């Protein structure tokens, strides 16, 4: 059976991990925010449904609920944590709501015979719990297929309906056999593992051709991994009807504009690349702005204005293409509405409503590691594929506060030092991103027997697979020492260096 997996996101920090584990197993998965109408995702004919965990109590006023249309679709369902509780409540079971505390961390699960545990080879194993409420009594027609010492209803099943509930999280690596449990559910649902990048290329090229119908496409090309892969994929689809514009917005890293132009023209001479010089325009728009969301909106609007001017020169242009990824989309949409949104990405939430082009985002359903694999499939050189991710708003969101020329000079030089020393250490390919954030604080220091009162930078270095989760990098003291020494000695205006040891979640990778 063909079909993809529809994941309803109830706000869990692990929802994206569910999608990644499913895709890694060869099945396509799509995330949809709870509370949004499900007509659109159901119209795509998913073959299975997963209800994610979430931070709420099912019984709390305003807590996200289970859309009746999802049950009426009669899909195989797997409810995880909050998703299990929703199923139990909606189908006639009974919940026990915690008034305080909960169960968080490892637990030992003992299971009974069920195809959900096929191939695990153990009847008792470790799982990861993170919940407050729990299922006290399963609905009629459900049996208990797993329990822990403290939780009699840790897993439930209605095999005849292909509906399962897990109080623990199979998507996290702390759960033994979690990937196998997810795969078993997909096999129970009758799905086939047919998600491959070569098939993605074929279907996406066809979809682009059907959408453009010979129209001309303007691609926003930053030189980063995402936009480069998007441009190469578009070139495969529309050929000479593609025009690429690289905007030098004054918010780039040291020599980045020159390096990007040189590399892209050498590797892909048929991309029809134009470089738009717009440094003063962007900086003028950002004068006096300190709020990070406002920065992103301003930058998104400024990009569109530049592209519109360039399109008029290159014209006529019918479509605007950009390298939006799935994490950009997910972080810009909240399962609880705009108030809980993490941040609007300049190419998602920052776009104006009156966009003068039809939008094409060929990578919108992919994660970063999938984009790199796709780039290899398309023949993109390794030196372009493995550049460190760089945000569309650039250094503007690595300066906490107003963006000024002097501050850009500081953070640009600091960034260069960090990248140089990381390359020398031989650890560059082990690090997802490493960069400097200029802080809006000053501190007292001593240089040459004299008092200083200067700025501080925070170094952010993380490891990650897809940017949805990230851990701070445990780097050698020798590298941290070189970073600190060079930053303080070589960058005018700095006298203090900090190292950010926050994970994502709860922090994001970028500070703004």
Secondary structure, 3 states (H helix, E strand, C coil): CCCCEEEEECCCCCHHHHHHHHHHCCCCEEEEECCCCCHHHHHCCCCEEEECCCCCCCCCCCCCCCCHHHHHCCCEEEEECHHHHHHHHHCCCEEECCCCCCEEEEEEEEECCCHHHCCCCCCEEEEEEEECCEEEECCCCCEEEEECCCCCCCEEEEHHHCEEEECCCCCCCCCCCHHHHHHHHHHHCCCCCCCCHHHHHHHHHHHHHHHHCCCCEEEECCCCHHHHHHHHHHHHHHHHHEEEEEEECCCCCCCHHHHHHHHHHHHCHHHCEEEEECHHHHHHHHCCCCCHHHHHHHHHHHHHHHHHHHHHHHCCCCEEECCCCHHHHHHCCCCCCHHHCCCCCCCCCCCCCCCCCEEECCCCCCCHHHHHHHHHHHCCCHHHHCCCCCCCCHHHHHECCCCCHHHHHHHHHHHHHHHHHHHHHCCHHHCCEEEEEEEEEEEEEEECCEEEEEEEEEEEEEEECCCCCEEECCCCHHHHHHHHHHHHHHCCCEEEEEECCCCECCCCCCCC
